[in-house]
Amino acid sequence: MKKILSIMLALMLALALFGCASGDSKTDASASASPSDTETQPSPSDTAPATDDAQEPAADDDWSSIQEKGSIVIGITEYAPMNYKDEDGTLIGFDTEFAEKACEKLGLTPEFIVINWETKEMELKSNNIDCIWNGLTVTEDRRENMAFTDSYLTNRQVVVISADNADKYTDAASLKDATVVAESGSAGESAIALGLTDANYIAVDSQANALLEVKAGTADAAVIDYSMAKSMTGEGTDYTDLQIVSDIDMQPEEYAIGFRLDSTAVEKFNEVIATFESDGTFSALAEKYDIADLLIAQ
């Protein structure tokens, strides 16, 4: 009998131990299950609503930046008839008034800053200015560094000489070995490199100084914008003793506003240009500054 009781106690003890081991094993399996073994729950980032940050414009969104400021910084040099000061020191000119009217239409305040024309691309790239709006000639080289609006004026480069040399300098060939000046980095400089290769070229820091060099006799000729030459030379101007050489044809060109590459502001200003072309704004400004013949025909 004792033997039977011992056997029964041993069996009961074994069953108890087996039951405990089975329970522990289930607990361990559940605790160590991988995500693939259990139902995956979405993380907070998967279900959270989009924040305002997701709606913010890209860092290079010029138009949004300009709108936020409420103003646009415009890089210029001073020369008539595009941007220059009247007798009272007020900045006027075709491009000045064009910019003011465009900004009024777009709800912006224009801020004009005189820049070094030779480093204009750097001024733009470094965000010191928002655009270049100053009789800016569209060229393929410049397209690599800035975005242009639609063109609004035609122009060309011309050779200006002293009236006393009218019989001496009559064509490009006659300027061989002559001292010719132009603004550094300007379309005039490019025109000299293409059409007056036999001349002795000297760079100056502005178109105005190019005219002064000719007036002072320290240069034989200057290559500048036709719009400026027409406005500043001849009878009734400060340079009555200077004149344009009519038989020298230089490269034709067009004016536009220059923004940073891929600027979102270009489209907005193209809309204004189209409006001003159709509503007579450009015609009125061109008549005022005597450059109606330079308007791009629509």
Secondary structure, DSSP 8 states (H G I E B T S, - for coil): -HHHHHHHHHHHHHHHHHHHHHHHHHHHHHHT--GGGS-----HHHHS---GGGGS--TT-HHHHHHHHTEEEEEE--BTTTBEE-TTS-EESHHHHHHHHHHHHHT-EEEEEE--GGGHHHHHHTTS-SEE-SS-B--HHHHTT-EE----EEEEEEEEEEGGGTTT--SSGGGTT-EEEEETTSHHHHHHHHH-TTSEEEEES-HHHHHHHHHHTS-SEEEEEHHHHHHHBSTTSTBTTEEE-TT----EEEE--EE-TT-THHHHHHHHHHHHHHHSHHHHHHHHTT-GGGB---
